[in-house]
């Protein structure tokens, strides 16, 4: 028999294949929340991913329609439970816009101080988790320690460590403590010290750079099409920040820069949040210098603000006012508004509708996480399974915002 009779074309040895389907989540330790991904894999490469939200069943928007305007605040805490103060402020500004009121100057500075510290806690949490998921456990512990310092101060000011429910329609639950300015300055120094120490371990580490640079890239045009805002959009080179573009509270009276990236990859998203940590500390220092040491933190509006507790105990007028505000809620003028602020992950908007009663007719929230998350399939396509975790961490998906 001739030797050529045994020659076999290599294509004859290839078996027909199809992508392997793999279920990831919603109960998975690396998913940053209750979310499900259905992956289609070619070996270790991701060909397609179907991201499915809805496993948290939060129901924020409908719950808001069952209580008073003031009773919405505990729900806003749970939208983004890493920086709840920013959610408190965003909702309060929306209702105040509909009521046509502006809180006193001291309260405005107070809101910015606590809000920027909350933003720093949010960025520390996101970047710490990204570092840990790549094996950098020591910087994770350092950043968590810095976050604990921030939470210590927030607990001193609000009485709660995580879900504060502190700011109110027309002001705040109570004035700043005597130690606020000193403690805020100390925390700024502590956070910056942690950032400098962590930089030495991370930003020159070859494993960290190889796993971050060039992974999860997205262009500025694509990010805008998806509706991205916040650090994720700024990582693509678009310098859009609500605090600069549409200043609110006292942001027009402080100096700060808007950090931007170039490539829109995991590394740029990490570095934009890293740079914003320094900018938030810069803002806090300016607020500490400019905030008045005395003055009211609530507007003079008995129809909106709860009376002093001693008046409730000692006067019939205070008792009646307290009863009506708690049981019926403050009467917000009929109408509708959209108000937006810069949350930890981007533009946090509240569209509220009032029918003139003490209960919201409609509360619609624009959560930045939903828009960032819908770009994830585009970001991970063509990368490896191992790249899913750091890329998903760079998106900083918060389940409470998505499953509202």
N, C-alpha and C positions, 0 to 999 in steps of 0.2 A: 504494500500500500504506500502510495506516495506521501511524503511528509506534509505536503500542502493540504492533504485531506484532514489533518488534525488542527490546522490553523483556525482559531476562533476569534472573531471580531470582539473587541472589548465591550462594545455596546450590547452584545448578546448576554454578557454576564451581569448587566445592570438590571436589578429588579425594579419594577414600577413602584414609585414611592409617592406619598402624599404628606402634607404637613401634619405634625403631631399636635393635637389639641390638649392643652394643659390648663387646669383650673387653678387660679392663684387667689386666695382670699375667699370670702370676706373675713374669715377668722384665721389670720396669718400674722405672725409677730412682726413682719417687715412691712405691713401694709399701711402703717401710719393712720389707722382708723378702720372702720368697718366698710370696706369697699372691695369689690370683686373685679378681677381681671381674667378674661378668657384669652389665653395666648395661643397663637398658631405658630409653631416652631419648625424650622428647618435645622435639625440638629440642635445647636446651642443658639442659633440666630433667631431673632424675633421677626417673623414676616408680617404679623398682624396682631393687634390687641384690641379687645372690646372691653372698655372700662364701664363698669356698671355701678352707679350710685344707688342710694335708697335703702340701705340696710340698717340705717340708724333710726329711721322713723321718728324724727324730732318733731315735726309739725309746728314750727315756730310761728308761721304766719297765721294759721287758724287759731292757735292758742291766744294770740294777741287780741283777737276779736271777741274773746270771752271775758276779759277783765277790764279794769279801768286803764286809762292812759298811763298812770304811774305804775301799775302792776306789770307793765311790759318789761321793765328794766331787768328783773331776774332772768327773763328769757333772752335778752340781748347778751347777757354774760356768757351764755352757752352757745352762742353763734361761733365765736372764736374764744375758746376757753384759755388760750395762752396770753391773750392781750385783751381781756374783757373791758378794761377802762375805755379803750378806743371805741368799743361798741356802745357803751353807756353814753359817751359824748356824742357819737354820731346820731343816735336816736333822740337824745335831748335837744340837739340843734335842730332836728327836723320839726319836732313839736313846737319849739320856740319860734321857728320861722313861721309856722302856721298861726301862732298866737301873736306874732308881731312884737316880741320882746327880746331884749338883749341882757344877758347876765352882767352883773357888776364886773369891773376891771379885775379886781382881786380874784374872782372866780375864774375868769378867763385865763389868767396866768396859772392858776392852780390846775385847771384842766390840762393845759399844755404840759406842765411838769409831770403830772402823773401819766398822761398819755404817752409822752416820749419815753418814760421809764418802762411803760408796758410794751412799747414798740421794741425797745432794747431786749426785754425778756423774750419777746416773740422771736427776734432774730437769733438770739443766743440759743434758744431751743432748737430752731431749725438747723443752724449750722453745727451745733453740737451733735445732733442726731446724724447728720450727713457724715461727719467725721468718724463717729463711732461705727457706722455701718461699713466704713472702709477699713476698720481695724484700729483707728486712732482713739483708744479708750481714755488715755490721759487727758488730752484736750477736752474731751467730753466732760470729765469730772471737773476740770477747771471752769468750763463755761457754766456748768450747772451750779457751781458754787457762786459764781457771779450772779446768776439768776436768783439764787436764794437771798442774796443781799438785797436785790430789788424787791423781792416778795416780802422780805422783812419790813421794808419801809412802807410798802403798800398796805400791809397788815396794820402797821401803826396808824396809818392815816384813815383807813376805811373800816378796820375791825374785822376784815375777812382776808384770808390769804389768797384765794383764787377767784371765786365768783363774788365780786365786790358789791354790785348793786348800789353804788355810792352816789353817783351824780343824779340829780333830779331835774325835773322840768322847772327851769327858772333858777337853777343854782346847784348847790351841793348839800349833802346830808348834814355836814358840819364844817366849821372853818378848819384851815390847816393847823396842825399841831405846832408847838413852839420849836420843835426840833427839825421841822421839815427842811429848812434851808441848809442846816449843818449836815444832816444825814444825806440829803440829795447830793451835796458837794462831795462827801466821802465816797458815795456809791459811784459817782462819775469817775473818780480816781481809781477805784477798785475795778470797774469794768474795763477801763482803758489798760490797766496793768495786765489783766487777764488776756485781753486781745493781743497785746504785744508779746506776751509769753507764748500764747498759742500759735502766733505767726511763725515763731522760730521753729516749732515742731512740724507745722503743716505746709507752709508755703514754699519750702525748699525740699520737701520730701518727694522723692521720685515716684513712689507708689501712689501717693495722693494725687500728684499731678497727672500721671498716666491714666488714672481712673476717672479724672474730672475733665481734663481739657479735651475738647473735640467730641465729647459725649453729650447727647441730648441737644444738639444744636437746632436752632430755629431762627429764621430771619425776622427782621423787623416788620416786613410786610405781612408775613404769615401771622406774627404775634398780634398785629393790629386787626387782621381779619378775624382772629379768634376772640377778640375783645379783651386781650390782656391789658392789665394795668399793674402798677406797683413794681417791686424789685424784678419780677420776671420780665416785664416789658422793658424796664430800664437796662436789663442785661443785654438787650439786643441793640442798644444805642439810642433809644428814644427817651429823651429827658422829660418825661411827663410825670409830674408829682402834683397832686391836688393842693398841697400846702403852698406850692409856688405858683401854679397856674391860677388857682382860685382861692386865695388866702382866706382863712377863717380864724376866729378867736384872735390871737396875737401873733400869728405866724408872719404877718407883714411887718412886725417890729423886731424880728430877730434875724440874724444872718446865718445862713447855712447853705451848703452846696447840695446838688442833686447828683449823686454818683451814677455813672452809666458804664456799661460794658461795651464790647465790640462784637463778640462772636455768638452771643446768646446760648452758650453751652452751660453745663453744670458748674464749671469753674467760675464763669462770669456771674451766675446767679449767686454763688457762694460769696464772691468778692463784693458784689453790690451790697448784699446784706451786711457784710463785714465793714465796709466803708460807712454804711448808714449808722452803725453802732457809734462810731466816732462823732458823726453829725448829730445824733440824738443827744449825746452827752454835751456837745457844744451848745445845743439849744437849751438844755436843762440849766446849764450854768448862766446863760443870759437871762433866763426866766427868774432864777433865784435872785439875780442882781436887781431886776426891775419890778418884781412883785411887791406891792405895798404890804407893810407889816400889819396893817389894820384895815378895817372897812368891812362892809357886808359881803357875803358870798351868795346871797339870794336876792332876787328882785322883790320889790315891795308890792306884792300882788296876793292879797289874802285868798283870792279865788283859786290860786294855783299852789301856794306854799302852805305846808302844814304849820300850825301855830306852835309857839314854844310849849314844851311839855308842862311847864309850870302854869301857863295860862290855861291849858286843858284841865289841869287838876283844880284850879282855883276860881275860874270864871265860867259862866254859862256860855258866853260868846265863844270862848276858845273851845269849849266842849262841842258846841254845835258845829263850828267850823271844821274841827277835826273829824267829827262823825260824817259830815257830808262829803268831805274830800276822800275819806277812806271807803265809805259805802257806795257813794254815787260816782266819785271820781271828778277831777277838774273838768269843767265844761270848755272844751276846745272849740273855737269858732268853726263854723261850717266852711268847708273848702278842701283843697288838695294841694300838696306841695311835694317836690322832690328835693332832698338835701343830700349832699355827698361830702365825705371826708376821706382822708388818706388813712386806711386801716393798715394792719401789719402786712397784708398781702396785696394791697392795692386799693382801688376806689371802692369804698363801702357806702352804698347809697340806700336811703330809705324813702320810699314813696308812700305817703300816708294820706288817707282820706277821712275826713270827719263829717258826721251828719249833725254836729252841734251838741251831741250828748257826751256823757262822761266815759263812753266806751268807743274805741276806734272802730270805724266802719270797715277800714281796710288798712293793713300794714304789709307792704311789699318791700322786701329787702333785695338789694343787688349785691350778692356776695362775690368778692373777687375770685375765690377759689374755684367756683364752677367754670368760669371762663378759662382760667389757667389749666384746669384739669382736662378740658376738652381738646387741648393741644397735645396732650401726652401721647396718644397713638402716633402722631406725626413725629414726635421727638425720639421715640424708642425704636421705630422701625429700622431694621438693619443692624441693630446692636445685639449684644449678647444678653442672656438671661441675667447674668451677674450685674449688668448695667441698669436693670430695672430699679433696684432698690435705691442707689444714690440718685438716679434721675427722678424717681418719684419723690424722694426726699427733697430735692431742689424745688419741686413744684410747691411743697409745703401745703398739701391738701389738708383742710380742716373739715372733718365730717359734719360738725354742727352747722357750718355754713352751707354745705352742699345739700344736706337732707333737711332743709328748713321746713 
